[in-house]
Amino acid sequence: MTAAPARGRVEVRFRQPRAVGPSGQVALEDYARELTRAAAAEALVAPEAPERLVGVALEAPLVAPQGSVLDDIEAFARELAERAGDGLGWS
């Protein structure tokens, strides 16, 4: 994969919302930021249901969130939702 700097904010929307608590949202932000080498990341939640994660916004990612990178971010969100009652599970 070629690193291509992106200017500004890039939003990644998931195929379906995921129930993820606050600590899981922070974990997803960190994961997506590191994976894409973005300047910052912010979990995107449904306005009507703040516990429902709908995506992540990335500030100036150096690695485009597409293909396998996008799949990895969404898979991590899915795993966080599946383990919501068991702590983070990966720490």
PyMOL CGO cylinders between C-alpha atoms (Angstrom):
from pymol import cmd
from pymol.cgo import CYLINDER

trace = [
    CYLINDER, 0.00, 0.00, 0.00, 1.29, 3.43, -0.89, 0.3, 1, 1, 1, 1, 1, 1,
    CYLINDER, 1.29, 3.43, -0.89, 1.21, 6.16, 1.71, 0.3, 1, 1, 1, 1, 1, 1,
    CYLINDER, 1.21, 6.16, 1.71, -0.57, 9.16, 0.21, 0.3, 1, 1, 1, 1, 1, 1,
    CYLINDER, -0.57, 9.16, 0.21, -1.07, 12.17, 2.48, 0.3, 1, 1, 1, 1, 1, 1,
    CYLINDER, -1.07, 12.17, 2.48, -4.68, 13.27, 2.80, 0.3, 1, 1, 1, 1, 1, 1,
    CYLINDER, -4.68, 13.27, 2.80, -5.60, 16.81, 3.69, 0.3, 1, 1, 1, 1, 1, 1,
    CYLINDER, -5.60, 16.81, 3.69, -8.23, 17.44, 6.27, 0.3, 1, 1, 1, 1, 1, 1,
    CYLINDER, -8.23, 17.44, 6.27, -10.75, 15.11, 7.78, 0.3, 1, 1, 1, 1, 1, 1,
    CYLINDER, -10.75, 15.11, 7.78, -11.60, 11.71, 6.34, 0.3, 1, 1, 1, 1, 1, 1,
    CYLINDER, -11.60, 11.71, 6.34, -14.67, 9.91, 7.71, 0.3, 1, 1, 1, 1, 1, 1,
    CYLINDER, -14.67, 9.91, 7.71, -14.92, 6.14, 7.67, 0.3, 1, 1, 1, 1, 1, 1,
    CYLINDER, -14.92, 6.14, 7.67, -18.48, 4.85, 8.11, 0.3, 1, 1, 1, 1, 1, 1,
    CYLINDER, -18.48, 4.85, 8.11, -19.08, 1.26, 9.19, 0.3, 1, 1, 1, 1, 1, 1,
    CYLINDER, -19.08, 1.26, 9.19, -21.49, -1.07, 7.42, 0.3, 1, 1, 1, 1, 1, 1,
    CYLINDER, -21.49, -1.07, 7.42, -23.54, -1.31, 10.60, 0.3, 1, 1, 1, 1, 1, 1,
    CYLINDER, -23.54, -1.31, 10.60, -23.46, 0.46, 13.99, 0.3, 1, 1, 1, 1, 1, 1,
    CYLINDER, -23.46, 0.46, 13.99, -21.64, -1.31, 16.83, 0.3, 1, 1, 1, 1, 1, 1,
    CYLINDER, -21.64, -1.31, 16.83, -22.41, -1.09, 20.54, 0.3, 1, 1, 1, 1, 1, 1,
    CYLINDER, -22.41, -1.09, 20.54, -19.06, -0.02, 22.01, 0.3, 1, 1, 1, 1, 1, 1,
    CYLINDER, -19.06, -0.02, 22.01, -18.49, 1.68, 25.36, 0.3, 1, 1, 1, 1, 1, 1,
    CYLINDER, -18.49, 1.68, 25.36, -16.30, 4.73, 25.99, 0.3, 1, 1, 1, 1, 1, 1,
    CYLINDER, -16.30, 4.73, 25.99, -13.09, 2.75, 26.59, 0.3, 1, 1, 1, 1, 1, 1,
    CYLINDER, -13.09, 2.75, 26.59, -13.67, 0.78, 23.40, 0.3, 1, 1, 1, 1, 1, 1,
    CYLINDER, -13.67, 0.78, 23.40, -14.21, 4.01, 21.48, 0.3, 1, 1, 1, 1, 1, 1,
    CYLINDER, -14.21, 4.01, 21.48, -10.86, 5.32, 22.71, 0.3, 1, 1, 1, 1, 1, 1,
    CYLINDER, -10.86, 5.32, 22.71, -9.20, 2.02, 21.77, 0.3, 1, 1, 1, 1, 1, 1,
    CYLINDER, -9.20, 2.02, 21.77, -10.68, 2.26, 18.27, 0.3, 1, 1, 1, 1, 1, 1,
    CYLINDER, -10.68, 2.26, 18.27, -9.48, 5.85, 17.90, 0.3, 1, 1, 1, 1, 1, 1,
    CYLINDER, -9.48, 5.85, 17.90, -5.95, 4.83, 18.89, 0.3, 1, 1, 1, 1, 1, 1,
    CYLINDER, -5.95, 4.83, 18.89, -5.99, 1.80, 16.61, 0.3, 1, 1, 1, 1, 1, 1,
    CYLINDER, -5.99, 1.80, 16.61, -7.28, 3.70, 13.57, 0.3, 1, 1, 1, 1, 1, 1,
    CYLINDER, -7.28, 3.70, 13.57, -4.90, 6.61, 14.18, 0.3, 1, 1, 1, 1, 1, 1,
    CYLINDER, -4.90, 6.61, 14.18, -1.87, 4.32, 14.39, 0.3, 1, 1, 1, 1, 1, 1,
    CYLINDER, -1.87, 4.32, 14.39, -2.92, 2.13, 11.47, 0.3, 1, 1, 1, 1, 1, 1,
    CYLINDER, -2.92, 2.13, 11.47, -3.42, 5.10, 9.14, 0.3, 1, 1, 1, 1, 1, 1,
    CYLINDER, -3.42, 5.10, 9.14, -0.74, 7.30, 10.70, 0.3, 1, 1, 1, 1, 1, 1,
    CYLINDER, -0.74, 7.30, 10.70, -3.33, 10.04, 11.09, 0.3, 1, 1, 1, 1, 1, 1,
    CYLINDER, -3.33, 10.04, 11.09, -2.71, 13.19, 13.11, 0.3, 1, 1, 1, 1, 1, 1,
    CYLINDER, -2.71, 13.19, 13.11, -5.82, 12.43, 15.20, 0.3, 1, 1, 1, 1, 1, 1,
    CYLINDER, -5.82, 12.43, 15.20, -8.90, 10.20, 15.26, 0.3, 1, 1, 1, 1, 1, 1,
    CYLINDER, -8.90, 10.20, 15.26, -12.39, 10.62, 16.66, 0.3, 1, 1, 1, 1, 1, 1,
    CYLINDER, -12.39, 10.62, 16.66, -15.03, 7.94, 17.16, 0.3, 1, 1, 1, 1, 1, 1,
    CYLINDER, -15.03, 7.94, 17.16, -18.27, 8.75, 15.37, 0.3, 1, 1, 1, 1, 1, 1,
    CYLINDER, -18.27, 8.75, 15.37, -21.40, 7.83, 17.30, 0.3, 1, 1, 1, 1, 1, 1,
    CYLINDER, -21.40, 7.83, 17.30, -25.05, 7.85, 16.33, 0.3, 1, 1, 1, 1, 1, 1,
    CYLINDER, -25.05, 7.85, 16.33, -26.64, 11.15, 17.50, 0.3, 1, 1, 1, 1, 1, 1,
    CYLINDER, -26.64, 11.15, 17.50, -29.66, 9.32, 18.90, 0.3, 1, 1, 1, 1, 1, 1,
    CYLINDER, -29.66, 9.32, 18.90, -27.61, 6.58, 20.59, 0.3, 1, 1, 1, 1, 1, 1,
    CYLINDER, -27.61, 6.58, 20.59, -24.13, 7.62, 21.78, 0.3, 1, 1, 1, 1, 1, 1,
    CYLINDER, -24.13, 7.62, 21.78, -23.25, 4.01, 22.64, 0.3, 1, 1, 1, 1, 1, 1,
    CYLINDER, -23.25, 4.01, 22.64, -23.65, 3.07, 18.96, 0.3, 1, 1, 1, 1, 1, 1,
    CYLINDER, -23.65, 3.07, 18.96, -20.40, 3.52, 17.08, 0.3, 1, 1, 1, 1, 1, 1,
    CYLINDER, -20.40, 3.52, 17.08, -21.01, 4.31, 13.39, 0.3, 1, 1, 1, 1, 1, 1,
    CYLINDER, -21.01, 4.31, 13.39, -17.47, 5.06, 12.25, 0.3, 1, 1, 1, 1, 1, 1,
    CYLINDER, -17.47, 5.06, 12.25, -14.28, 6.97, 12.88, 0.3, 1, 1, 1, 1, 1, 1,
    CYLINDER, -14.28, 6.97, 12.88, -13.00, 10.32, 11.61, 0.3, 1, 1, 1, 1, 1, 1,
    CYLINDER, -13.00, 10.32, 11.61, -9.32, 10.66, 10.79, 0.3, 1, 1, 1, 1, 1, 1,
    CYLINDER, -9.32, 10.66, 10.79, -7.35, 13.89, 10.56, 0.3, 1, 1, 1, 1, 1, 1,
    CYLINDER, -7.35, 13.89, 10.56, -4.86, 13.91, 7.68, 0.3, 1, 1, 1, 1, 1, 1,
    CYLINDER, -4.86, 13.91, 7.68, -4.18, 10.16, 7.44, 0.3, 1, 1, 1, 1, 1, 1,
    CYLINDER, -4.18, 10.16, 7.44, -0.93, 9.27, 5.69, 0.3, 1, 1, 1, 1, 1, 1,
    CYLINDER, -0.93, 9.27, 5.69, -2.28, 5.80, 4.80, 0.3, 1, 1, 1, 1, 1, 1,
    CYLINDER, -2.28, 5.80, 4.80, -5.62, 5.82, 3.01, 0.3, 1, 1, 1, 1, 1, 1,
    CYLINDER, -5.62, 5.82, 3.01, -8.40, 4.06, 4.95, 0.3, 1, 1, 1, 1, 1, 1,
    CYLINDER, -8.40, 4.06, 4.95, -9.41, 1.75, 2.13, 0.3, 1, 1, 1, 1, 1, 1,
    CYLINDER, -9.41, 1.75, 2.13, -9.08, -1.90, 1.20, 0.3, 1, 1, 1, 1, 1, 1,
    CYLINDER, -9.08, -1.90, 1.20, -7.44, -4.04, 3.86, 0.3, 1, 1, 1, 1, 1, 1,
    CYLINDER, -7.44, -4.04, 3.86, -6.84, -1.02, 6.13, 0.3, 1, 1, 1, 1, 1, 1,
    CYLINDER, -6.84, -1.02, 6.13, -10.55, -0.23, 6.12, 0.3, 1, 1, 1, 1, 1, 1,
    CYLINDER, -10.55, -0.23, 6.12, -11.35, -3.90, 6.73, 0.3, 1, 1, 1, 1, 1, 1,
    CYLINDER, -11.35, -3.90, 6.73, -8.95, -3.98, 9.69, 0.3, 1, 1, 1, 1, 1, 1,
    CYLINDER, -8.95, -3.98, 9.69, -10.51, -0.90, 11.30, 0.3, 1, 1, 1, 1, 1, 1,
    CYLINDER, -10.51, -0.90, 11.30, -14.03, -2.28, 10.95, 0.3, 1, 1, 1, 1, 1, 1,
    CYLINDER, -14.03, -2.28, 10.95, -12.97, -5.73, 12.18, 0.3, 1, 1, 1, 1, 1, 1,
    CYLINDER, -12.97, -5.73, 12.18, -11.42, -4.14, 15.27, 0.3, 1, 1, 1, 1, 1, 1,
    CYLINDER, -11.42, -4.14, 15.27, -14.68, -2.27, 15.96, 0.3, 1, 1, 1, 1, 1, 1,
    CYLINDER, -14.68, -2.27, 15.96, -16.62, -5.52, 15.56, 0.3, 1, 1, 1, 1, 1, 1,
    CYLINDER, -16.62, -5.52, 15.56, -14.31, -7.32, 17.99, 0.3, 1, 1, 1, 1, 1, 1,
    CYLINDER, -14.31, -7.32, 17.99, -14.68, -4.53, 20.53, 0.3, 1, 1, 1, 1, 1, 1,
    CYLINDER, -14.68, -4.53, 20.53, -18.46, -4.78, 20.29, 0.3, 1, 1, 1, 1, 1, 1,
    CYLINDER, -18.46, -4.78, 20.29, -18.39, -8.56, 20.66, 0.3, 1, 1, 1, 1, 1, 1,
    CYLINDER, -18.39, -8.56, 20.66, -16.25, -8.28, 23.81, 0.3, 1, 1, 1, 1, 1, 1,
    CYLINDER, -16.25, -8.28, 23.81, -18.04, -5.27, 25.30, 0.3, 1, 1, 1, 1, 1, 1,
    CYLINDER, -18.04, -5.27, 25.30, -18.90, -7.12, 28.52, 0.3, 1, 1, 1, 1, 1, 1,
    CYLINDER, -18.90, -7.12, 28.52, -15.49, -8.77, 28.94, 0.3, 1, 1, 1, 1, 1, 1,
    CYLINDER, -15.49, -8.77, 28.94, -13.27, -5.70, 29.16, 0.3, 1, 1, 1, 1, 1, 1,
    CYLINDER, -13.27, -5.70, 29.16, -11.11, -4.79, 26.20, 0.3, 1, 1, 1, 1, 1, 1,
    CYLINDER, -11.11, -4.79, 26.20, -9.76, -8.30, 25.79, 0.3, 1, 1, 1, 1, 1, 1,
    CYLINDER, -9.76, -8.30, 25.79, -6.68, -7.24, 23.84, 0.3, 1, 1, 1, 1, 1, 1,
    CYLINDER, -6.68, -7.24, 23.84, -4.88, -5.19, 26.52, 0.3, 1, 1, 1, 1, 1, 1,
]
cmd.load_cgo(trace, "trace")
